[in-house]
Every structure is written in C-alpha cells, then in structure tokens.
Amino acid sequence: MRLKMASRKSDLARIQLHTVGEFLQKKINIQPEYIYRESFGDKNLDIDLSGSENKGLFTQDFYQALLDKEVDLVVHSWKDLPIEDKETTIVMTLEREDVRDVLLVKKKHLQQIKQSQKINILTSSPRREYFLSEHLNKLYPVDLKSVEFTAIRGNIPTRLSKLLASEADALVIAKAALDRMLSVEDSEFTPIKTEIRNALEQCQFMVLPLNYFPSAAAQGALAVEVLKGTEIEKTLRQLNFSDQFELIKKERATLKKYGGGCHSKLGINYLSRSYGELKFFSYEDKSNEFVHQVELGLPTQFPKVNAKLLWPQKGEVPASRSSVDVDLIALKKEAALWVTKESAFPTDYQPADEQCVWTSGLITWQKLAKKGVWVNGSAESLGEREEMRLEHLLGSDLMWAKLSHVDGAQTEKKLIPIYKVKWNFTTETFKGAEHFYWMSGEMFKQAMAVAPNIIDKHHYCGPGHTFDEIKKYVNNLTVCLNYNQWLKDISQ
C-alpha cells in the first residue's frame, strides 16, 4: 500500500515524518511517499505567535490537504495543533521524547552575565518568558537582577545560528527537538547534526525542571492526523502508543479548559511512573496571579493526621555529620557528578568546565547555585531511576560519580563518599509517632535497630532506591513526592 505522508519542510519536521514512516514500514506493509510543504506560519514570519486568532497557523494548510485527499496522513509536532475538533482526527502517537525545555547559554557570555547580573534570552513563547522571569534566578549560579527577552522565529538550526551571531546571551528551546535532530541516523541529516553539535559545544546547557517549568501541552509528542472514518484510521489506531496518547489528551484537555493555545502562559505535563501519575501544572489566571500545582496521583488518598503523630517534625532529625577526606584533583577528572544533597558537595569546590552536575532534588540545586555552581539538571526528588535523558546531548557512555555519605546506596554509579552521618536515635525519638517519613533506606534501618516496634506503623518516602530498600522490611509504605509535600498532604 502506498501512503502519501506530509509534513512541514523544516529539518525537524522531515525527521519526524521519516520517523513515523520507518515505524509504519516495520509494522505494516506500506510504501511511504514523503511530501513536504511550507505552512502559512512558515511563509509569514512576522505574525505574532501569541495571538489567539493564529491557532493552527502551522497546521491549517495540511488540514485542507487531508480534506482534499491530496495526502493520506500528516505528521505534526502535537503541541502545534489547534485545540478545536475538526473533520480529521489524531489517530496515533509514537513514544514521547523528553518533555522539558533546555536553556542554552553562550560560554563566551558567562563572565559578562556574572558581572552585569543580567541575561537576555531568545524566545517568542509567553509561557517561557513568564516561567523564566519567575524561577530562573533560583537555579542560575548568579544573582540575576534582570531577565530580559528578545523574540526569535525560525527552525532549530536558524535559532542556534541567531544565538551565536547575536548579542543575546541565551536561547530556550524544546529539548525534544534537539534530541530528535541529534539522534537521527539517516545520512541525509548528517550535515545538520554536525551544525547543531558545533553550536552546542559553544554553549552551557541547563535542562529546566518541570516543577518550575512545565512545558507546553503535548510538547515532545508526535501527532499523526488522518481523515475520520477512513481505513487508514482503523489501521493506525491499532499501532498507537495508547498510554502516552491518553496522557497527552489530558494535557490538551487542560489547555482547552483554560482557553489557551500553545503560546499561552500555561504549562501542563502528565507523566506516568510505576508509583503513580505525576502532574506538573502552572499558569497565569485572569487576575494575573500565578497558579502552580505539582501532584502525584495515588490509588488511595492520604489520611489526615494530627501533627503530633508525625515524625520527623521540621528540624527534628537527630543526626550529626562529619566530613571525610576527598581527593579533589581526582574528583575533577570525573565526567559527571550526581549530587545527593548540598552537604555531599565539597566546600568551595568548583566543577571542571566540562563536568556535568545533576542533583537529586531542587533544594540541592538551589543551594549549589547560591555557591556559584552551574547545575545542568535534576531528578526533582523522583529518585535515581528517573531517566536523565542526556544520551543525545552528552553521549550514552557517560560515567557518573555519586556524591553522598559513606553509607550511601550502592547503585550503578561510582560512589564517592563526602561525609559521614550518625543518626542519634533513641527509643524516645519516635515515642507517640504513628506516621514516618524517611529520607533514606539507611536512616530507616538505623531507626528500626533502635525501635523495632515502628515496623508496624505507617511509612512514607520518595520514589527510587529509598522505597526499594524500605519495602524489604515493611508493607505499609507509600510513595510521596518529597518531605514538604508529605507534610502538606497528611497534616490536619
């Protein structure tokens, strides 16, 4: 069966079209015919993207081509599609790429930004401008007094070229776009891959965390659009990645509920994990107030408990820390550092220029940033199993060293102990408590050794190795996003 498949003419759109075509060739007996066209938005670069009347300016021409049966299907970046229902349907998606945005800062401007405490970022997205204005200063290793923006249009290579040629300091773009263009294997795209790689080598990158920077609805997802009621619709629907498809539909439904397009000040992401469904949602409401939600959907609701029954209370953990000797020269030779907490980072240590630094949580990131440390990204308290998805930016053979305490969990990462921790638990420590939150498996085991009766109480912890370790001993264990969220969810 010959299938006429269409997309925009940009390198990224062509790569996405080939990705879908190659997938379908493996699954069903088709011969793809690739058709590339410029959209109305591609031809009219002076249009204000934030205008609500311009929803679908990159997709309307293809919609008409489907109605006229000039093509059988169209492959889109799903976030570009308007939210209204039409005579066509999105019949399938493939596995979703990384939903996050990435900030690229020119290395030659880093000192200038530090001295001026100002940064100018290229973007035409009101959402990105809004969130960067609100949150970048928490994560950037300079106390920024001013975050300014300059509008930019064009495809990914064009934007990177404009960044390097302009007076601007930085560019923010969808990480999925970079990942797709860097991972394509077709030799046709080798020159563009080389061009992008050369541009990235001149930049320092920061993967923006979803807790503060939820992306546009459906970012990172491909949408395959066909006419409703056709045979190809029936065929492709059976090949759909249905779990991801449903989560993306939820994001789009949220966008529609709040009356937004892909250029509104609204970010929404749903992610499915083994322990539950994560929701990251931020937007500016009609009264210009900032609304922010980070939630973990669980099968059951948390009980509401009197604060006297909770352990630990804030600042209540009886522990003492002492440093251990660390070979800082050897540490600088490590390619990448996973930092479990701020106390696991050597005092006054500055990473080598090409060292990647990743933190287990955002509090650690913020504390390191205050010390002037450039952090590339974070697991956002979701555990070491949370994929960093850096294989396209940095390579799949990157070796990680984990900075932690002497008894830190042994994983595939090389453990480099930075400090010792002594838990000063007694039987009185846990007296009267019924609900416990644990920061590590070692913390739980030390407590259980002193007060074995706590095993039958209610236990909570974050996802990852801590959960795996405690689950060996207790049945009544619930995953939480973090300690502060646990206090908020469970307290009366």
C-alpha positions, 0 to 999 in steps of 0.5 A: 500500500502506498501512503502519501505522508506530509509534513512541514519542510523544516529539518525537524519536521522531515525527521519526524515524518521519516520517523513515523514512516520507518515505524509504519514500514516495520509494522505494516506493509506500506510504501511511504511517499514523503511530501513536504510543504511550507505552512502559512506560519512558515511563509509569514514570519512576522505574525505574532505567535501569541495571538489567539486568532493564529491557532493552527497557523502551522497546521491549517494548510495540511488540514485542507490537504487531508480534506482534499485527499491530496495526502493520506496522513500528516505528521505534526509536532502535537503541541502545534495543533489547534485545540478545536475538533475538526473533520480529521482526527489524531489517530496515533502517537509514537513514544514521547521524547523528553518533555522539558525545555533546555536553556542554552547559554553562550560560554563566551557570555558567562563572565559578562552575565556574572558581572552585569547580573543580567541575561537576555534570552531568545524566545517568542513563547509567553509561557517561557518568558513568564516561567523564566522571569519567575524561577530562573534566578533560583537555579542560575549560579548568579544573582540575576537582577534582570531577565530580559527577552528578545523574540526569535522565529525560525527552525532549530538550526536558524535559532542556534545560528541567531544565538551565536551571531547575536548579542543575546546571551541565551536561547530556550528551546524544546529539548525534544527537538534537539534530541530528535535532530541529534539522534537521527541516523539517516545520512541525509541529516548528517550535515545538520547534526554536525551544525547543531553539535558545533553550536552546542559545544559553544554553549552551557546547557541547563535542562529546566525542571518541570516543577518550575517549568512545565512545558507546553501541552503535548510538547515532545509528542508526535501527532499523526492526523488522518481523515475520520472514518477512513481505513487508514484510521482503523489501521493506525489506531491499532499501532498507537502508543495508547498510554502516552496518547491518553496522557497527552489528551489530558494535557490538551484537555487542560489547555482547552479548559483554560482557553489557551493555545500553545503560546499561552502562559500555561504549562501542563505535563502528565507523566506516568511512573510505576508509583503513580501519575505525576502532574506538573501544572502552572499558569497565569489566571485572569487576575494575573496571579500565578497558579502552580500545582505539582501532584502525584496521583495515588490509588488511595488518598492520604489520611489526615493526621494530627501533627503530633503523630508525625515524625520527623517534625521540621528540624527534628532529625537527630543526626550529626555529620562529619566530613571525610577526606576527598581527593579533589584533583581526582574528583575533577577528572570525573565526567559527571557528578550526581549530587545527593544533597548540598552537604555531599558537595565539597566546600568551595569546590568548583566543577571542571568546565566540562563536568556535568552536575545533576542533583537529586532534588531542587533544594540541592540545586538551589543551594549549589547555585547560591555557591556559584555552581552551574547545575545542568539538571535534576531528578526533582526528588523522583529518585535515581531511576528517573531517566536523565535523558542526556544520551543525545546531548552528552553521549550514552557512555557517560560515567557518573560519580555519586556524591553522598555519605559513606553509607550511601546506596550502592547503585550503578554509579561510582560512589564517592563518599563526602561525609559521614552521618550518625543518626542519634536515635533513641527509643524516645525519638519516635515515642507517640509517632504513628506516621514516618517519613524517611529520607533514606533506606539507611536512616530507616534501618538505623531507626528500626535497630533502635525501635523495632516496634515502628515496623508496624506503623505507617511509612512514607518516602520518595520514589527510587532506591529509598522505597526499594530498600524500605519495602524489604522490611515493611508493607505499609509504605507509600510513595510521596513526592518529597518531605514538604509535600508529605507534610502538606498532604497528611497534616490536619 
